[in-house]
Amino acid sequence: MIVDQMISDLSNKSFIVLDKDKLNLFLSEVKILKEENTYLNDFIRIINFNEIICIQETSDKNEIIVRRMNSLKEAEDFVQERLDFYDRKWDGCGCKIDYYS
């Protein structure tokens, strides 16, 4: 039931926010295609969730965000962009990610 609701939500929204308990359930239902440690905001993952390609990441508010992507290529580009951002953040750029757009 919970997983069905997540699938429905992702079909209608660009992202959903999960709590830690739902993350464990969610991760048990997906195939992780790629996983990178950001060393700042936990892991960022490319996942296949019921044939929907998604990004799972943790926001600076410690919220778990699952974002629907249009393709694996778009997901890979998104992850690389995030990793590049985290590298710049180590250098003290003072920039911030808008996790909700």
C-alpha positions as CSV (number, residue, x, y, z in Angstrom):
1,M,0.0,0.0,0.0
2,I,2.7,2.5,1.0
3,V,4.8,1.6,-2.1
4,D,1.8,1.9,-4.4
5,Q,1.2,5.3,-3.0
6,M,4.8,6.3,-3.6
7,I,4.5,5.1,-7.2
8,S,1.3,7.1,-7.7
9,D,2.9,10.2,-6.1
10,L,5.9,10.0,-8.3
11,S,3.8,9.6,-11.4
12,N,2.0,12.9,-10.6
13,K,4.8,14.9,-9.0
14,S,8.4,15.7,-9.8
15,F,9.5,14.7,-6.3
16,I,8.3,13.3,-3.0
17,V,9.7,13.6,0.5
18,L,10.1,10.5,2.6
19,D,10.7,9.9,6.3
20,K,13.5,7.6,7.4
21,D,11.2,4.7,8.0
22,K,9.7,4.9,4.5
23,L,13.2,5.2,3.0
24,N,14.1,1.7,4.2
25,L,10.9,0.4,2.7
26,F,11.6,2.3,-0.5
27,L,15.1,1.1,-0.8
28,S,14.0,-2.5,-0.3
29,E,11.7,-2.1,-3.4
30,V,14.2,-0.5,-5.8
31,K,17.2,-1.4,-7.8
32,I,20.1,0.9,-7.0
33,L,21.8,1.8,-10.3
34,K,24.4,4.1,-8.9
35,E,25.3,5.3,-5.4
36,E,27.7,8.2,-4.5
37,N,28.6,9.4,-1.0
38,T,28.4,13.2,-1.0
39,Y,30.3,13.4,2.3
40,L,28.1,16.4,3.2
41,N,24.5,15.3,2.7
42,D,24.6,11.5,2.9
43,F,24.3,9.4,-0.3
44,I,22.8,10.4,-3.6
45,R,21.5,7.4,-5.6
46,I,20.2,6.7,-9.0
47,I,17.4,4.1,-8.7
48,N,15.0,2.2,-10.8
49,F,11.6,2.2,-8.9
50,N,9.0,0.3,-10.8
51,E,10.5,1.3,-14.1
52,I,10.7,4.9,-13.0
53,I,14.2,6.4,-12.9
54,C,14.7,8.5,-9.8
55,I,17.3,10.3,-7.8
56,Q,17.2,9.8,-4.0
57,E,19.1,12.4,-2.0
58,T,19.1,14.1,1.4
59,S,18.4,17.8,1.6
60,D,20.2,20.3,3.9
61,K,17.1,20.0,6.1
62,N,17.8,16.3,6.5
63,E,14.7,15.5,4.4
64,I,14.9,12.5,2.0
65,I,13.9,13.5,-1.5
66,V,13.1,11.2,-4.3
67,R,13.0,13.0,-7.6
68,R,11.6,11.5,-10.8
69,M,13.9,11.8,-13.9
70,N,13.0,11.5,-17.6
71,S,16.0,9.2,-18.4
72,L,19.1,7.5,-17.1
73,K,21.2,10.1,-18.9
74,E,19.4,12.9,-17.2
75,A,19.8,11.2,-13.8
76,E,23.6,10.7,-14.4
77,D,24.0,14.4,-15.4
78,F,22.0,15.4,-12.3
79,V,24.2,13.4,-10.0
80,Q,27.4,14.7,-11.6
81,E,26.0,18.3,-11.2
82,R,25.4,17.6,-7.5
83,L,28.8,16.1,-7.0
84,D,30.4,19.1,-8.7
85,F,28.4,21.4,-6.4
86,Y,29.6,19.5,-3.3
87,D,33.2,19.8,-4.5
88,R,32.8,23.6,-4.9
89,K,31.1,23.7,-1.4
90,W,34.3,22.2,0.1
91,D,36.1,25.2,-1.3
92,G,33.8,27.5,0.6
93,C,31.8,28.9,-2.3
94,G,28.8,29.7,0.0
95,C,26.4,28.5,-2.6
96,K,23.2,26.6,-1.8
97,I,21.2,23.9,-3.5
98,D,17.5,24.4,-4.0
99,Y,16.4,20.8,-3.3
100,Y,12.7,21.6,-4.0
101,S,12.7,22.8,-7.6
